[in-house]
Amino acid sequence: MDVSLFDFDLPEELIALRPAEPRDAARLLVVHADGRLEHARVRDLPQYLRARDVLVVNDTKVIQARLRGLRAREGSPGAKIELLLHRRTAPDRFLAFARPAKKLHPGDALTLGRTIAAEVIARGEAGEVEIGFVLAGARLDAAIAAEGETPLPPYIAGKRQADERDTTDYQTIYARESGSVAAPTAGLHFTPELFARLTEAGVGREHVTLHVGPGTFLPVSAADTSEHKMHAEYAVLESDAAGRLNAARAAGGRIVAVGTTSLRTLESAATPDGVIQPMARETDIFITPGYAFRTAEVLLTNFHLPRSTLFMLVSAFSGRETMQKAYAEAIAEHYRFYSYGDACLLFR
């Protein structure tokens, strides 16, 4: 499909730089299966769900993946560099995007933050480098947590620096499996109080894990969706959870995917006839209009970038024309967009 079909204009002032307070006070645009639009708040979610429905949340945890430091090279002055860690390749190694990448070569020594010693192992394409650290395992994790910064998306980081608030704001309250460089943002809206009300309403909850990579929120640069190569991300769905989800559907409950990462995990784990199976592997599933969904009937998600794979996914879920209409309504009503913004509740 022509990527331009997924374009729209967004006023810059609608890009949220901080989340709503409390989290579940964010606005919620409900997009019904017939295309009807309704305005609500995230805290109203229990009234749109029913007993035996099951929320599926992504419990990945964002790491402090942005590191700033200095490159040291014999016979050359030091140079300031910035790294965005995005994939661990060994207990002491990460792939990272470097800026400016042209200043780094294999063998260069790095000091990241105040104390982290590292070395450039290799250079790849598009600014990617492999970094080897002196520390490894849990000791390296602790150092990154202490010295790194919250990896806010470019549309926020370009307007303000990450601060102490972001270490909690840019993390779901149920995050537990470290590995993401971007938050599963639909989950940022939940509070303990909202979860308690959903439990009282008979709505269940299951966890998946998909470690979100840096390419998730970027616009597609290809002219046609067939030319776009989706980045791969590691996803896990445990056997017990898969069994409970299949049982819930058999009993008449609906699966409610909290975020596109949860939905992509579920669809990657499903057989052609819709049976959800356990998985622990990478997925590069790319969902565009015409895709036949096999799992979730409901999707809670934020508002996404134009020409992004995520806007293509929601267009597949609810229909492209319906989502163009919904986004136009959200813009007219001054909803807040992107990671710290408001949410949509979509019924397939």
HULIN-V369881 format. One record per pair of residues at least 6 apart in sequence whose ideal C-beta (glycine too) atoms are under 6 Angstrom apart, sorted by sequence separation. I is the first residue (numbers start at 1). J is the second residue. D is the distance in whole Angstrom. If there is no record, write none. Layout:
# HULIN-V369881
i=I j=J d=D
i=I j=J d=D
This chain:
# HULIN-V369881
i=20 j=26 d=4
i=72 j=78 d=6
i=88 j=94 d=5
i=98 j=104 d=5
i=112 j=118 d=6
i=123 j=129 d=5
i=222 j=228 d=5
i=257 j=263 d=4
i=270 j=276 d=5
i=304 j=310 d=4
i=336 j=342 d=5
i=133 j=140 d=5
i=269 j=276 d=5
i=304 j=311 d=4
i=335 j=342 d=5
i=30 j=38 d=4
i=70 j=78 d=5
i=71 j=79 d=5
i=87 j=95 d=4
i=110 j=118 d=4
i=122 j=130 d=4
i=135 j=143 d=6
i=220 j=228 d=5
i=269 j=277 d=5
i=315 j=323 d=5
i=85 j=94 d=5
i=86 j=95 d=6
i=120 j=129 d=6
i=121 j=130 d=4
i=314 j=323 d=5
i=30 j=40 d=6
i=71 j=81 d=5
i=109 j=119 d=6
i=152 j=162 d=5
i=269 j=279 d=4
i=85 j=96 d=5
i=121 j=132 d=5
i=28 j=40 d=4
i=84 j=96 d=6
i=108 j=120 d=4
i=150 j=162 d=4
i=28 j=41 d=6
i=83 j=96 d=4
i=84 j=97 d=5
i=118 j=131 d=5
i=119 j=132 d=5
i=149 j=162 d=5
i=170 j=183 d=5
i=28 j=42 d=5
i=68 j=82 d=5
i=106 j=120 d=5
i=83 j=98 d=6
i=118 j=133 d=5
i=172 j=187 d=4
i=268 j=283 d=4
i=26 j=42 d=5
i=67 j=83 d=5
i=104 j=120 d=5
i=106 j=122 d=6
i=150 j=166 d=4
i=172 j=188 d=6
i=215 j=231 d=4
i=82 j=99 d=5
i=117 j=134 d=4
i=150 j=167 d=6
i=268 j=285 d=5
i=24 j=42 d=5
i=66 j=84 d=6
i=213 j=231 d=5
i=267 j=285 d=6
i=299 j=317 d=6
i=24 j=43 d=4
i=65 j=84 d=6
i=65 j=85 d=4
i=150 j=170 d=5
i=213 j=233 d=5
i=274 j=294 d=4
i=264 j=285 d=5
i=211 j=233 d=6
i=210 j=233 d=6
i=211 j=234 d=5
i=79 j=103 d=5
i=270 j=294 d=4
i=288 j=312 d=5
i=104 j=129 d=6
i=210 j=235 d=4
i=270 j=295 d=5
i=291 j=316 d=5
i=101 j=127 d=4
i=287 j=313 d=5
i=289 j=315 d=5
i=116 j=143 d=5
i=209 j=236 d=4
i=289 j=316 d=5
i=237 j=265 d=6
i=267 j=295 d=6
i=288 j=316 d=6
i=318 j=346 d=5
i=98 j=127 d=6
i=208 j=237 d=5
i=266 j=295 d=4
i=287 j=316 d=5
i=317 j=346 d=6
i=97 j=127 d=5
i=151 j=181 d=5
i=182 j=212 d=4
i=235 j=265 d=4
i=246 j=276 d=5
i=266 j=296 d=6
i=97 j=128 d=6
i=98 j=129 d=5
i=116 j=147 d=6
i=180 j=211 d=5
i=245 j=276 d=5
i=289 j=320 d=5
i=317 j=348 d=6
i=177 j=209 d=5
i=179 j=211 d=4
i=180 j=212 d=4
i=237 j=269 d=5
i=96 j=129 d=6
i=181 j=214 d=5
i=263 j=296 d=5
i=113 j=147 d=3
i=182 j=216 d=6
i=242 j=276 d=5
i=303 j=337 d=4
i=73 j=108 d=5
i=95 j=130 d=6
i=96 j=131 d=5
i=206 j=241 d=5
i=242 j=277 d=6
i=242 j=278 d=5
i=263 j=299 d=6
i=71 j=108 d=5
i=72 j=109 d=5
i=94 j=131 d=5
i=303 j=341 d=6
i=71 j=110 d=6
i=93 j=132 d=5
i=206 j=245 d=6
i=239 j=278 d=4
i=257 j=296 d=4
i=302 j=341 d=6
i=255 j=295 d=6
i=69 j=110 d=6
i=70 j=111 d=5
i=92 j=133 d=5
i=237 j=278 d=6
i=255 j=296 d=4
i=260 j=301 d=6
i=302 j=343 d=6
i=69 j=111 d=5
i=237 j=279 d=5
i=256 j=298 d=4
i=257 j=299 d=5
i=258 j=300 d=5
i=259 j=301 d=6
i=69 j=112 d=4
i=254 j=297 d=4
i=301 j=344 d=6
i=92 j=136 d=4
i=236 j=280 d=5
i=254 j=298 d=6
i=67 j=112 d=4
i=91 j=136 d=4
i=300 j=345 d=5
i=91 j=137 d=5
i=299 j=346 d=4
i=234 j=282 d=5
i=235 j=283 d=5
i=212 j=261 d=6
i=298 j=347 d=6
i=232 j=282 d=4
i=260 j=310 d=5
i=210 j=261 d=4
i=297 j=348 d=5
i=232 j=284 d=4
i=260 j=313 d=5
i=208 j=262 d=6
i=230 j=284 d=4
i=210 j=265 d=5
i=230 j=286 d=4
i=208 j=265 d=4
i=225 j=288 d=5
i=153 j=217 d=6
i=84 j=151 d=6
i=187 j=258 d=5
i=186 j=258 d=5
i=187 j=259 d=6
i=186 j=259 d=4
i=184 j=259 d=5
i=184 j=261 d=5
i=64 j=144 d=6
i=64 j=145 d=5
i=67 j=148 d=5
i=66 j=148 d=6
i=66 j=149 d=4
i=64 j=148 d=3
i=64 j=149 d=6
i=66 j=151 d=5
i=65 j=151 d=4
i=219 j=305 d=6
i=220 j=307 d=5
i=219 j=307 d=4
i=219 j=308 d=5
i=86 j=181 d=5
i=62 j=170 d=6
i=62 j=171 d=6
i=61 j=175 d=4
i=186 j=300 d=5
i=59 j=174 d=6
i=63 j=178 d=5
i=186 j=301 d=5
i=61 j=177 d=6
i=65 j=181 d=4
i=186 j=302 d=6
i=59 j=176 d=5
i=60 j=177 d=5
i=61 j=178 d=5
i=185 j=302 d=5
i=59 j=177 d=6
i=62 j=180 d=5
i=60 j=179 d=6
i=60 j=180 d=4
i=62 j=183 d=5
i=58 j=184 d=4
i=86 j=213 d=6
i=86 j=214 d=5
i=57 j=187 d=5
i=17 j=156 d=6
i=15 j=155 d=5
i=42 j=189 d=4
i=59 j=207 d=4
i=60 j=209 d=5
i=19 j=169 d=5
i=53 j=203 d=5
i=54 j=204 d=4
i=55 j=205 d=5
i=56 j=206 d=5
i=57 j=207 d=6
i=58 j=208 d=6
i=59 j=209 d=6
i=43 j=194 d=6
i=46 j=197 d=5
i=51 j=202 d=3
i=60 j=211 d=5
i=46 j=198 d=5
i=54 j=206 d=6
i=58 j=210 d=5
i=49 j=203 d=5
i=185 j=339 d=5
i=189 j=343 d=6
i=46 j=201 d=5
i=26 j=189 d=5
i=24 j=189 d=6
i=23 j=189 d=5
i=24 j=191 d=5
i=23 j=191 d=5
i=22 j=191 d=6
i=24 j=194 d=5
i=155 j=338 d=6
i=153 j=339 d=5
i=54 j=248 d=5
i=52 j=251 d=6
i=54 j=253 d=6
i=52 j=252 d=6
i=53 j=253 d=5
i=52 j=253 d=3
i=53 j=254 d=5
i=54 j=255 d=6
i=55 j=256 d=5
i=56 j=257 d=5
i=57 j=258 d=5
i=58 j=259 d=6
i=53 j=256 d=6
i=55 j=258 d=6
i=58 j=261 d=5
i=58 j=262 d=5
i=56 j=262 d=5
i=3 j=220 d=5
i=3 j=223 d=6
i=1 j=225 d=5
i=31 j=318 d=5
i=35 j=322 d=5
i=37 j=329 d=6
i=31 j=326 d=5
i=48 j=345 d=6
i=8 j=306 d=5
i=7 j=306 d=5
i=7 j=307 d=5
i=6 j=307 d=5
i=29 j=330 d=5
i=42 j=343 d=6
i=3 j=307 d=6
i=6 j=311 d=5
i=6 j=312 d=6
i=27 j=335 d=6
i=31 j=344 d=6
i=33 j=347 d=4
i=27 j=342 d=4
i=28 j=343 d=5
i=29 j=344 d=5
i=30 j=345 d=5
i=31 j=346 d=5
i=32 j=347 d=5
i=26 j=342 d=5
i=26 j=343 d=6
i=28 j=345 d=6
i=8 j=327 d=6
i=16 j=336 d=4
i=19 j=340 d=4
i=15 j=337 d=6
i=18 j=340 d=6
i=14 j=337 d=5
i=15 j=338 d=6
i=16 j=340 d=4
i=16 j=341 d=4
